[in-house]
Amino acid sequence: MKKIKLAIIGCGAVAEVFHIPTLQRMPEFEIVALVDANEERAKELKNKYSLNCETFSDYKKVLSKDIDAVFILTPPKFHSQIAIECAEAGKHIFCEKPMETSLEKAKDMVEASEKAGVKLMVGLNFRFIPQFKKVHELIEKGFLGHLIGASSTFFTNASVWPSKSKFQYSREGGGALFEMGCHHMDLIRWYLGDIRNVFGNIKTLNKDITIDDTANVYMEFKNGAAANLAVVWGDLSINEIRVYGDGGFIYANGSKNEVLFTPKGVVAQAPIRIKADKKISAYHEEFRHFFECIMEDRTPVVNGTEGYKTLESTLAAYESYEKGIFVEVTKK
């Protein structure tokens, strides 16, 4: 099997906890370089995982190396600059979410990757969680009929992250909605289509931090459907979504290996339990998808345009909260 030689740019918590351990177990990839502004941090992870790779403090040094792809895991405000230069150097790009901090920069990333003919995939990996993937499959098969709406709840405990990762508590791309709620924003878009307008109610309840830890977003869609998203950084862990149509509704919980389907007209009867795929890592599945897209010249399911649209909807929710009005995302 041909391996994809890759460089990891940004050696923070997400690289340490998720990306490096997952990639190291995958025969499809070979990590040949670790890059971090603090090169000692890159060396620390190299030693921790016994990697046979080079380390650098400047990502520009890997542009001329024999590398097929890069994983960009830096704070979001650096994504576009790195991605554009990597695209121009002919490297395929996996970029963690949030894609960027501005739409203009995200658009530049998309255009640069298209011009260079390289793959650009954004790390919105909830599409690869088996239960949520099964929901999309059932929708595509017509189980719900005409789609009416969705409701989504995502509570996550940010305190579990290693102390090395503090950017989420700054305005470099953190915040409950921007950093984590974008996952469910993306899922809802995947299920219901393009969002027409949003209304956001975004709060900071924990006075020890300076960014939002609670958000509620109401969305209206081009197809007439509507949805509500609730996201909270706190002590609870809840990851669930409901999707409704005139043919019934589907419920999925990220911690249970099944989805529940209640057909139209069923009253006081247990829903139909539909097994999702076996419990697998969403990181493993999205990385394998990235590999296949490179090897088979396919478009990633979460390509640059999809990442842009989710960023657009998320930023619109913040704008809505600041102005106190609905904000248009997609025109008719």
SEMAR-125907 format. One line per 4 residues: number of its first residue (from 0); their letters; for each residue x, y, z of C-alpha. Coordinates in Angstrom, 3 decimals. Example, Ala and Ser with C-alpha at 12.3 -4.5 7.8 and 13.67 -1.06 7.14 Angstrom:
// residues 2
0> AS> 12.300/-4.500/7.800 | 13.670/-1.060/7.140
// end
This chain:
// residues 332
0> MKKI> 0.000/0.000/0.000 | 1.254/3.452/-0.875 | 1.575/5.634/2.194 | 0.730/9.302/2.334
4> KLAI> 3.706/11.183/3.742 | 2.479/14.005/5.914 | 3.556/16.866/8.122 | 1.597/17.884/11.194
8> IGCG> 1.629/21.645/11.655 | 0.646/22.625/15.180 | 1.447/20.343/18.121 | -1.157/21.365/20.680
12> AVAE> -3.664/19.241/22.561 | -5.684/18.115/19.553 | -2.534/16.764/17.897 | -1.426/15.046/21.096
16> VFHI> -4.762/13.557/22.142 | -6.372/12.674/18.812 | -4.450/13.125/15.580 | -1.023/11.654/16.231
20> PTLQ> -2.263/8.535/18.103 | -4.856/7.848/15.400 | -2.550/8.454/12.436 | 0.185/6.365/14.023
24> RMPE> -2.133/3.343/13.995 | -3.081/3.785/10.338 | -0.916/2.086/7.690 | -2.169/4.609/5.131
28> FEIV> -0.054/7.420/6.609 | 3.539/8.119/7.551 | 4.256/11.127/9.772 | 7.523/12.549/8.454
32> ALVD> 7.524/15.983/10.124 | 6.151/17.741/13.198 | 6.010/21.540/13.182 | 5.346/23.902/16.062
36> ANEE> 6.373/27.492/16.743 | 7.896/26.036/19.904 | 10.065/23.314/18.400 | 10.655/21.795/21.833
40> RAKE> 6.953/20.961/21.891 | 7.295/19.167/18.548 | 10.266/17.234/19.909 | 8.260/16.364/23.022
44> LKNK> 5.539/14.712/20.939 | 8.101/13.054/18.685 | 9.636/11.401/21.733 | 6.315/10.603/23.398
48> YSLN> 5.103/8.666/20.359 | 8.531/7.365/19.255 | 8.157/8.924/15.828 | 10.874/8.698/13.195
52> CETF> 10.402/12.202/11.846 | 11.949/15.642/11.580 | 10.878/18.594/13.722 | 10.707/22.262/12.749
56> SDYK> 9.674/25.588/14.236 | 8.699/27.069/10.852 | 6.145/25.373/8.587 | 7.787/26.948/5.526
60> KVLS> 10.632/24.463/5.914 | 8.370/21.544/5.016 | 7.071/23.104/1.799 | 10.024/21.836/-0.235
64> KDID> 10.151/18.438/1.478 | 8.987/15.137/-0.009 | 5.592/15.394/1.665 | 2.195/14.601/0.146
68> AVFI> -0.096/16.308/2.635 | -0.265/18.494/5.715 | -2.503/18.473/8.760 | -3.054/22.057/9.928
72> LTPP> -3.811/21.973/13.665 | -2.857/25.512/14.679 | -5.241/28.115/16.136 | -7.743/29.055/13.390
76> KFHS> -6.394/32.553/12.789 | -3.282/30.998/11.202 | -5.093/28.478/8.980 | -5.420/30.449/5.757
80> QIAI> -1.832/31.667/5.582 | -0.475/28.159/6.107 | -3.043/26.468/3.857 | -2.474/28.824/0.934
84> ECAE> 1.300/28.352/0.993 | 0.930/24.586/1.325 | -1.502/24.508/-1.609 | 0.892/26.522/-3.743
88> AGKH> 3.587/23.974/-2.858 | 1.337/21.163/-4.105 | 0.461/19.667/-0.719 | -2.979/18.232/0.016
92> IFCE> -4.533/19.863/3.075 | -6.446/18.576/6.065 | -7.445/21.610/8.132 | -9.012/21.306/11.564
96> KPME> -12.169/23.194/12.358 | -12.999/26.000/12.802 | -11.833/26.576/9.237 | -10.772/30.190/9.849
100> TSLE> -11.879/33.277/11.759 | -13.179/35.195/8.729 | -15.082/34.313/5.572 | -12.667/36.218/3.367
104> KAKD> -9.732/34.122/4.562 | -11.717/30.896/4.271 | -12.636/31.802/0.693 | -8.962/32.404/-0.071
108> MVEA> -8.202/28.879/1.179 | -10.822/27.352/-1.099 | -9.642/29.293/-4.136 | -5.968/28.482/-3.509
112> SEKA> -6.629/24.750/-3.196 | -8.779/24.707/-6.335 | -6.185/26.654/-8.324 | -3.416/24.300/-7.197
116> GVKL> -5.488/21.169/-7.801 | -4.997/19.821/-4.270 | -7.530/18.396/-1.841 | -8.811/20.575/0.989
120> MVGL> -10.723/18.811/3.759 | -12.054/20.480/6.915 | -12.123/18.504/10.168 | -15.856/18.572/10.874
124> NFRF> -15.773/14.921/11.822 | -19.226/14.493/13.371 | -20.302/13.469/9.868 | -18.179/10.365/10.473
128> IPQF> -19.730/9.382/13.814 | -21.612/6.181/12.877 | -24.917/7.209/14.465 | -24.975/10.613/12.777
132> KKVH> -23.849/9.106/9.489 | -26.758/6.635/9.733 | -29.209/9.529/10.200 | -28.032/11.026/6.915
136> ELIE> -28.330/7.651/5.209 | -31.939/7.234/6.386 | -32.822/10.757/5.268 | -31.327/10.074/1.834
140> KGFL> -33.380/6.863/1.604 | -36.565/8.839/2.223 | -37.476/7.529/5.681 | -38.602/10.985/6.813
144> GHLI> -40.301/12.134/3.648 | -40.444/15.913/3.349 | -38.104/17.403/5.960 | -39.692/19.710/8.525
148> GASS> -36.922/20.462/11.009 | -34.355/19.370/13.573 | -33.296/19.983/17.155 | -29.787/19.471/18.441
152> TFFT> -28.178/19.451/21.899 | -24.434/19.411/22.470 | -23.057/19.809/25.997 | -19.333/19.196/26.342
156> NASV> -16.830/19.446/29.170 | -13.986/21.682/27.978 | -12.059/21.137/31.216 | -10.961/17.671/30.060
160> WPSK> -8.466/19.197/27.614 | -4.789/19.263/28.598 | -3.595/22.569/30.030 | -1.392/23.098/26.963
164> SKFQ> -4.471/24.029/24.935 | -5.637/27.426/26.105 | -6.594/29.024/22.814 | -10.212/27.949/23.251
168> YSRE> -10.456/30.420/26.117 | -9.398/33.314/23.900 | -10.879/34.979/20.858 | -8.453/33.240/18.499
172> GGGA> -11.209/30.871/17.447 | -12.667/29.595/20.673 | -16.077/29.860/22.253 | -18.691/27.168/22.744
176> LFEM> -20.454/27.835/19.454 | -17.401/28.581/17.316 | -15.160/25.820/18.638 | -17.660/23.007/19.302
180> GCHH> -21.138/24.056/18.166 | -19.864/24.215/14.589 | -19.990/20.390/14.606 | -23.752/20.347/15.069
184> MDLI> -24.217/23.363/12.823 | -22.504/21.297/10.134 | -24.601/18.204/10.858 | -27.856/20.142/10.616
188> RWYL> -26.720/21.688/7.321 | -25.825/18.203/6.065 | -29.293/16.930/6.911 | -31.494/19.886/5.961
192> GDIR> -29.515/21.799/3.329 | -28.457/25.425/3.083 | -29.470/27.806/5.862 | -31.372/30.931/4.835
196> NVFG> -31.157/32.924/8.082 | -30.245/32.527/11.736 | -30.975/34.063/15.109 | -28.402/33.588/17.853
200> NIKT> -28.575/33.968/21.630 | -25.034/33.632/22.947 | -23.957/33.974/26.581 | -21.027/33.683/28.974
204> LNKD> -22.267/32.136/32.227 | -18.863/31.190/33.641 | -17.349/34.498/34.705 | -13.857/32.981/34.806
208> ITID> -13.656/33.016/30.995 | -14.035/35.817/28.467 | -15.867/34.052/25.641 | -19.212/32.350/25.203
212> DTAN> -19.896/29.073/26.973 | -23.598/28.848/26.076 | -25.406/29.353/22.783 | -28.853/28.785/21.331
216> VYME> -29.274/29.206/17.592 | -32.511/29.140/15.614 | -32.145/28.432/11.890 | -34.492/28.688/8.923
220> FKNG> -33.631/26.807/5.739 | -34.090/27.393/2.028 | -36.396/24.351/1.826 | -38.722/25.761/4.508
224> AAAN> -37.447/23.608/7.381 | -36.382/25.060/10.740 | -33.969/23.896/13.437 | -32.701/24.770/16.891
228> LAVV> -29.206/24.176/18.242 | -28.204/24.337/21.918 | -24.517/24.117/22.830 | -22.962/24.441/26.293
232> WGDL> -19.504/24.135/27.794 | -20.142/22.725/31.244 | -19.995/19.619/33.411 | -22.477/17.546/31.386
236> SINE> -21.839/15.508/28.258 | -24.805/15.367/25.862 | -24.498/14.799/22.124 | -27.845/14.191/20.451
240> IRVY> -29.964/15.256/17.515 | -33.548/14.816/16.323 | -34.665/15.243/12.723 | -38.334/15.524/11.776
244> GDGG> -40.230/14.982/8.542 | -43.792/14.353/7.450 | -42.935/10.639/7.418 | -41.716/10.417/11.018
248> FIYA> -38.689/11.411/13.080 | -35.235/10.088/13.891 | -33.322/10.395/17.160 | -29.582/9.779/17.463
252> NGSK> -27.278/9.934/20.474 | -23.541/10.090/19.905 | -22.889/7.656/22.771 | -25.309/4.911/21.635
256> NEVL> -24.666/2.596/18.721 | -28.141/2.906/17.232 | -30.672/5.408/15.967 | -34.373/5.419/16.791
260> FTPK> -36.925/5.860/14.023 | -40.560/6.633/14.805 | -42.733/6.369/11.682 | -45.664/8.647/10.982
264> GVVA> -48.841/7.587/12.765 | -47.162/5.544/15.513 | -48.647/6.391/18.922 | -47.617/4.864/22.265
268> QAPI> -45.379/2.337/20.537 | -41.656/1.773/20.900 | -39.640/3.312/18.041 | -37.803/1.144/15.555
272> RIKA> -34.175/0.619/16.604 | -31.764/0.736/13.691 | -28.177/-0.294/14.346 | -25.432/2.043/13.260
276> DKKI> -22.085/0.735/12.077 | -19.853/-0.825/14.681 | -18.325/1.601/17.152 | -15.437/3.219/15.325
280> SAYH> -13.408/6.373/15.769 | -14.712/9.357/13.833 | -11.109/10.549/13.570 | -10.030/7.259/12.012
284> EEFR> -12.893/7.363/9.527 | -12.329/10.963/8.448 | -8.585/10.391/8.039 | -9.236/7.271/5.965
288> HFFE> -11.685/9.284/3.849 | -8.992/11.937/3.328 | -6.569/9.215/2.225 | -9.101/7.752/-0.219
292> CIME> -9.878/11.175/-1.672 | -6.191/11.709/-2.418 | -5.590/8.228/-3.822 | -8.819/8.044/-5.860
296> DRTP> -9.031/11.736/-6.798 | -12.374/12.202/-5.037 | -13.892/15.313/-3.480 | -13.950/15.162/0.350
300> VVNG> -17.415/15.064/1.899 | -16.387/18.062/4.013 | -14.499/19.970/1.343 | -13.503/23.620/1.474
304> TEGY> -16.885/24.829/0.250 | -18.726/22.832/2.914 | -16.359/24.143/5.581 | -16.945/27.676/4.315
308> KTLE> -20.737/27.321/4.497 | -20.626/26.037/8.072 | -18.294/28.879/9.061 | -20.621/31.344/7.336
312> STLA> -23.617/30.082/9.325 | -21.690/30.110/12.604 | -20.407/33.654/12.141 | -23.922/34.766/11.166
316> AYES> -25.192/33.495/14.528 | -22.660/35.694/16.341 | -23.611/38.667/14.173 | -27.277/38.025/14.921
320> YEKG> -26.641/38.068/18.655 | -24.645/41.295/18.461 | -27.355/43.040/16.403 | -30.382/41.398/18.011
324> IFVE> -31.913/40.512/14.636 | -32.165/37.628/12.182 | -29.150/37.551/9.867 | -29.426/36.260/6.326
328> VTKK> -26.998/33.507/5.393 | -28.151/32.311/1.974 | -30.251/34.391/-0.386 | -33.118/32.824/-2.323
// end
